[in-house]
């Protein structure tokens, strides 16, 4: 059973940066594609980015392309989301998630289910 814990959120000004971490326990993330999602107040959850098992493929939603970077450190069993040039519309609770059925491709992700979620970390971008 994969257990995920996010960290790294906070309050930042427009144009600032944050690095979110998604640390796993219970199993190695080497065998999983990992996704980052966010949910802003009053809005539906949105898939932001994902990284494939082999690290060969990453995906970004259009609104964050060129500003966010997803990468993993297999030695630390952690996936990161580097967020630069932050905008007020990036304000949300950010979650990482995975499942054995979760697959990341260059144009998006698919999953039969998505069972493992972290508790979320709040990102607030002030203008």
KOLBA-26409 format. One record per residue (C-alpha): residue number from 1; chain; x, y, z. Coordinates in steps of 0.001 Angstrom, whole numbers, padded with zeros to 6 digits. Example, Ala and Ser with C-alpha at 12.3 -4.5 7.8 and 13.67 -1.06 7.14 Angstrom:
2
- 1;A;012300;-004500;007800
- 2;A;013670;-001060;007140
//
This chain:
127
- 1;A;000000;000000;000000
- 2;A;001428;003332;-001055
- 3;A;001319;006129;001497
- 4;A;001969;009630;000152
- 5;A;002781;012814;002056
- 6;A;003025;016220;000385
- 7;A;004970;019160;001724
- 8;A;006432;022444;000578
- 9;A;003359;024582;000166
- 10;A;003051;028071;001526
- 11;A;002354;031708;000840
- 12;A;004342;033326;-001960
- 13;A;004094;036522;-003968
- 14;A;003335;036665;-007662
- 15;A;006375;035588;-009627
- 16;A;007792;033580;-006769
- 17;A;008700;029910;-006579
- 18;A;007872;026891;-004489
- 19;A;009002;023278;-004613
- 20;A;006445;020710;-003580
- 21;A;007509;017272;-002420
- 22;A;005589;014018;-002512
- 23;A;007277;011485;-000282
- 24;A;006228;007870;-000413
- 25;A;006357;005020;002053
- 26;A;005128;001470;001922
- 27;A;006512;000766;-001506
- 28;A;008990;002074;-004023
- 29;A;007754;004763;-006398
- 30;A;010038;003278;-009040
- 31;A;007089;001194;-010206
- 32;A;004529;003989;-010403
- 33;A;003689;006931;-012580
- 34;A;002931;009861;-010294
- 35;A;000519;012728;-010779
- 36;A;000134;016151;-009226
- 37;A;-003379;017541;-008947
- 38;A;-004811;020736;-007522
- 39;A;-008160;021982;-006350
- 40;A;-009009;025630;-005910
- 41;A;-012013;026783;-003854
- 42;A;-015227;026281;-005781
- 43;A;-013497;024520;-008643
- 44;A;-013107;020957;-009751
- 45;A;-009896;019071;-009137
- 46;A;-007462;019511;-012015
- 47;A;-004590;017355;-013174
- 48;A;-001499;019560;-013262
- 49;A;001375;017287;-014187
- 50;A;002544;013701;-014210
- 51;A;005719;011697;-014696
- 52;A;006039;008209;-016102
- 53;A;007620;005188;-014442
- 54;A;010773;005465;-016516
- 55;A;010951;009258;-016107
- 56;A;011015;009421;-019890
- 57;A;007648;011125;-020202
- 58;A;006159;014117;-018463
- 59;A;002907;015936;-018942
- 60;A;001810;019442;-018005
- 61;A;-001572;021096;-018287
- 62;A;-001363;024073;-020624
- 63;A;-001736;026643;-017854
- 64;A;001532;025590;-016185
- 65;A;003699;024676;-019167
- 66;A;007043;026425;-019051
- 67;A;006594;027331;-015375
- 68;A;006312;023977;-013555
- 69;A;008730;021050;-013664
- 70;A;008068;017562;-012337
- 71;A;010930;015252;-011448
- 72;A;011704;012437;-009087
- 73;A;014519;011293;-006851
- 74;A;014266;007532;-006716
- 75;A;016853;007367;-003973
- 76;A;014621;009513;-001781
- 77;A;011436;007821;-003002
- 78;A;010109;011309;-003646
- 79;A;008553;013176;-006545
- 80;A;008859;016941;-006770
- 81;A;006943;019712;-008454
- 82;A;009060;022809;-009006
- 83;A;006761;025777;-009475
- 84;A;008212;029020;-010843
- 85;A;006676;032291;-011982
- 86;A;003662;031629;-009798
- 87;A;000396;033375;-010518
- 88;A;-002646;034021;-008327
- 89;A;-004568;031442;-010336
- 90;A;-002137;028796;-009110
- 91;A;-003610;029154;-005634
- 92;A;-005021;025776;-004612
- 93;A;-004493;022707;-002507
- 94;A;-002003;020494;-004308
- 95;A;-002140;016731;-004073
- 96;A;000028;013942;-005388
- 97;A;-001538;010642;-006302
- 98;A;-000761;007313;-007857
- 99;A;-002075;003869;-008537
- 100;A;-000786;000808;-010294
- 101;A;-003246;001608;-013095
- 102;A;-002137;005256;-013391
- 103;A;-000235;005867;-016621
- 104;A;001393;009125;-017690
- 105;A;001820;010041;-021343
- 106;A;002939;013147;-023145
- 107;A;-000657;014199;-023801
- 108;A;-002120;013332;-020421
- 109;A;-002794;010492;-018046
- 110;A;-005167;007581;-017675
- 111;A;-006193;005487;-014709
- 112;A;-008767;002846;-013974
- 113;A;-008707;004114;-010427
- 114;A;-006609;006438;-008324
- 115;A;-006462;005032;-004826
- 116;A;-003381;006555;-003219
- 117;A;-003590;010252;-002372
- 118;A;-001651;012482;-000062
- 119;A;-003310;014846;002382
- 120;A;-002565;017909;000266
- 121;A;-000491;021034;000722
- 122;A;-001841;024576;000411
- 123;A;-000283;026942;-002100
- 124;A;-001336;030570;-001937
- 125;A;-000036;033153;-004397
- 126;A;-000666;036743;-003390
- 127;A;-000816;039634;-005823
//
